[in-house]
Amino acid sequence: MTDLATKIAARLGPKGVVTENADLAPFLSEWRGRFSGKTPLAALPATTEEVADVVRLCIEAGAKITTQGGNTGLVGGQIPDGEVLISLRRMNRIREIDAANDSLTADAGVVLKVVQEAARESNRLFPLSLASEDSATIGGLISTNAGGVHVLRYGMMRDLVLGIEAVLPDGRIFSGLKGLRKDNTGYDLKQLFIGAEGTLGIVTAATLKLFPRPAAREVVLLATPSAERALALLHRMKAATGAVSAFEVMNRLSVEVTVKNVPSVRDPLQGAGAIAVLIEFEAAHAEGMRDAIETALAAAIEAGEAETALIAENAGQMRDFWALRELISAGHKPEGTQVNHDVSVPVSQTPAFLARANAAMEARVPGARIVAFGHMGDGNFHYTVMQPLGSDAAAFPGAALTQTVYEIATALGGSISAEHGIGVARRSDLARFKDPESMTLMRTLKRAIDPNNVMNPRAMFE
Ligand SMILES: Cc1cc2nc3c(=O)[nH]c(=O)nc-3n(C[C@H](O)[C@H](O)[C@H](O)COP(=O)(O)OP(=O)(O)OC[C@H]3O[C@@H](n4cnc5c(N)ncnc54)[C@H](O)[C@@H]3O)c2cc1C
């Protein structure tokens, strides 16, 4: 490996290789401390050609590779365990903005926030938005097919990518950086790399879709008595306004623990409702939007779909409403032993999922505390089960509860991973819950593109 480090340094220069333990440490664990690993060296190429050369040098040396972007992934796929780490951090250029084509081309190491800002400067919108946007990179977001809060209106990362450039497991470069909305010339190869979690190659750049900037925005926070009413409310607000860009829910306990554990957060609903709903609306014109929202809210209150309803009156209130939602992950972390899930079901099945899962958790662990929140408008819940207050953490059957949550989601036609991916954390669950034919097809693709299992060899597959 010393020899490999020397060869990589000769190609990339001294800035391109890290071998000292202290310098490697930030690459080897993630922010929650749930995953940690080891590597003989980290390579930091600055161009696509450098990535390709590093991959070829690794192959010659018989080394495997784990790719890392912003190291914000939640399932551990970016942390090496003996592989060479290739970090895309130095590939951080916006290559081109073609405003007339509503597209932007960026290196894979560009941080999402920078892309959002570049789009804004061109009077355009790049709509992907999530709590890790200050650190997550375009390559990581593509590789995990990230979702976030605007999927309802704009889709997931998969829907926002026009073209991809990637270095293949044998060091060749796939040049698919097209800015086309229509291209029916066979298989859509760029899609292979989206959601592949680095197992099929290293994404080095992408051409992304831009959108007009919405001139008008409103944010509503309201209380609703049940998931059934929340679902009715979602469809009412979509039909009445045509402008819903986010529909996020938080069960009462998720709000309570966040207010308790995050000093900056307060509950504007003051305890009302079994479920808090945050709805964001966006439109090209402000005219008529507030009226349409108020009329729809009045009808929702009349129908029992909403109790207390608050419309943010200024940017500060909008931020406060969103802060409550975005800080829920931090809010329930200190609440003892817990298991977290990121599941999806068809939107129509969201009330059934919550009813069945809550009942099953209570039957298995009486007094179990459930934090259920997330993107109900996309059928996606972040569903956490926490040990009962004052109970023995060692007696908490977390792994068994996870299997039950996954069985319930799957039985409703859902998925065990809505947006966070598989990584190393969910490999055995994937093998158990994905249908056998899909697993066979996935393995066939992996073998065809990466026959020697060079790229992220521990991610996704057992
Ligand atoms: C606070 C917080 C909130 C989050 N909220 C959401 C959310 O709402 N929705 C959502 O979908 N996700 C969310 N995430 C997780 C999200 O998936 C990651 O933040 C992001 O997509 C990963 O980007 P990254 O650059 O940090 O990638 P990393 O963490 O470095 O890597 C993630 C995976 O992608 C691979 N990879 C990284 N770069 C490349 C590349 N260039 N080529 C090939 N493979 C690569 C890695 O090997 C790894 O398997 C959240 C994370 C945090 C910490």
The ligand as a Tripos MOL2 file, in Angstrom:
@<TRIPOS>MOLECULE
LIG
   53    58     1     0     0
SMALL
NO_CHARGES

@<TRIPOS>ATOM
      1 C1        -29.2090   15.6320    8.8690 C.3       1 LIG1
      2 C2        -29.4330   14.7760    7.6660 C.ar      1 LIG1
      3 C3        -30.6440   14.8390    6.9990 C.ar      1 LIG1
      4 C4        -30.8700   14.0600    5.8690 C.ar      1 LIG1
      5 N1        -32.0670   14.1700    5.2460 N.ar      1 LIG1
      6 C5        -32.2890   13.4450    4.1450 C.ar      1 LIG1
      7 C6        -33.5210   13.5760    3.4520 C.ar      1 LIG1
      8 O1        -34.4250   14.3080    3.8490 O.2       1 LIG1
      9 N2        -33.6700   12.8490    2.3420 N.ar      1 LIG1
     10 C7        -32.7050   12.0110    1.8590 C.ar      1 LIG1
     11 O2        -32.8880   11.3920    0.8260 O.2       1 LIG1
     12 N3        -31.5390   11.8550    2.5140 N.ar      1 LIG1
     13 C8        -31.3090   12.5580    3.6330 C.ar      1 LIG1
     14 N4        -30.1130   12.4250    4.2750 N.ar      1 LIG1
     15 C9        -29.1280   11.4420    3.7720 C.3       1 LIG1
     16 C10       -28.5930   11.7490    2.3880 C.3       1 LIG1
     17 O3        -28.6530   10.5420    1.6540 O.3       1 LIG1
     18 C11       -27.2010   12.1630    2.3290 C.3       1 LIG1
     19 O4        -27.1320   13.3520    3.0520 O.3       1 LIG1
     20 C12       -26.6380   12.4460    0.9150 C.3       1 LIG1
     21 O5        -27.4440   12.0060   -0.1280 O.3       1 LIG1
     22 C13       -25.3140   11.7670    0.7470 C.3       1 LIG1
     23 O6        -24.4380   12.6750    0.1350 O.3       1 LIG1
     24 P1        -22.9060   12.7010    0.5440 P.3       1 LIG1
     25 O7        -22.1960   13.5360   -0.4550 O.co2     1 LIG1
     26 O8        -22.7210   13.0690    1.9500 O.co2     1 LIG1
     27 O9        -22.5000   11.1860    0.3120 O.3       1 LIG1
     28 P2        -21.6980   10.1980    1.2580 P.3       1 LIG1
     29 O10       -22.3240   10.1090    2.5840 O.co2     1 LIG1
     30 O11       -20.2610   10.5170    1.2310 O.co2     1 LIG1
     31 O12       -21.9390    8.8170    0.4780 O.3       1 LIG1
     32 C14       -23.2070    8.2250    0.4330 C.3       1 LIG1
     33 C15       -23.1560    7.0070   -0.5080 C.3       1 LIG1
     34 O13       -22.9060    7.4500   -1.8440 O.3       1 LIG1
     35 C16       -21.6520    6.9270   -2.3280 C.3       1 LIG1
     36 N5        -21.0090    8.0110   -3.0610 N.ar      1 LIG1
     37 C17       -20.7340    9.2620   -2.5990 C.ar      1 LIG1
     38 N6        -20.2180   10.0100   -3.6030 N.ar      1 LIG1
     39 C18       -20.1760    9.2230   -4.6950 C.ar      1 LIG1
     40 C19       -19.7570    9.4200   -6.0380 C.ar      1 LIG1
     41 N7        -19.2770   10.5890   -6.4610 N.pl3     1 LIG1
     42 N8        -19.8440    8.3830   -6.9000 N.ar      1 LIG1
     43 C20       -20.3250    7.1690   -6.5030 C.ar      1 LIG1
     44 N9        -20.7420    6.9400   -5.2350 N.ar      1 LIG1
     45 C21       -20.6650    7.9540   -4.3530 C.ar      1 LIG1
     46 C22       -20.8970    6.4710   -1.0960 C.3       1 LIG1
     47 O14       -20.0130    5.4320   -1.3910 O.3       1 LIG1
     48 C23       -22.0410    6.0340   -0.1830 C.3       1 LIG1
     49 O15       -22.4420    4.7400   -0.5350 O.3       1 LIG1
     50 C24       -29.8510   13.1930    5.4020 C.ar      1 LIG1
     51 C25       -28.6280   13.1320    6.0630 C.ar      1 LIG1
     52 C26       -28.4110   13.9150    7.1760 C.ar      1 LIG1
     53 C27       -27.0760   13.8440    7.8510 C.3       1 LIG1
@<TRIPOS>BOND
     1     1     2 1
     2     2     3 ar
     3     2    52 ar
     4     3     4 ar
     5     4     5 ar
     6     4    50 ar
     7     5     6 ar
     8     6     7 ar
     9     6    13 1
    10     7     8 2
    11     7     9 ar
    12     9    10 ar
    13    10    11 2
    14    10    12 ar
    15    12    13 ar
    16    13    14 ar
    17    14    15 1
    18    14    50 ar
    19    15    16 1
    20    16    17 1
    21    16    18 1
    22    18    19 1
    23    18    20 1
    24    20    21 1
    25    20    22 1
    26    22    23 1
    27    23    24 1
    28    24    25 2
    29    24    26 1
    30    24    27 1
    31    27    28 1
    32    28    29 2
    33    28    30 1
    34    28    31 1
    35    31    32 1
    36    32    33 1
    37    33    34 1
    38    33    48 1
    39    34    35 1
    40    35    36 1
    41    35    46 1
    42    36    37 ar
    43    36    45 ar
    44    37    38 ar
    45    38    39 ar
    46    39    40 ar
    47    39    45 ar
    48    40    41 1
    49    40    42 ar
    50    42    43 ar
    51    43    44 ar
    52    44    45 ar
    53    46    47 1
    54    46    48 1
    55    48    49 1
    56    50    51 ar
    57    51    52 ar
    58    52    53 1
@<TRIPOS>SUBSTRUCTURE
     1 LIG1         1 GROUP 0 **** ****
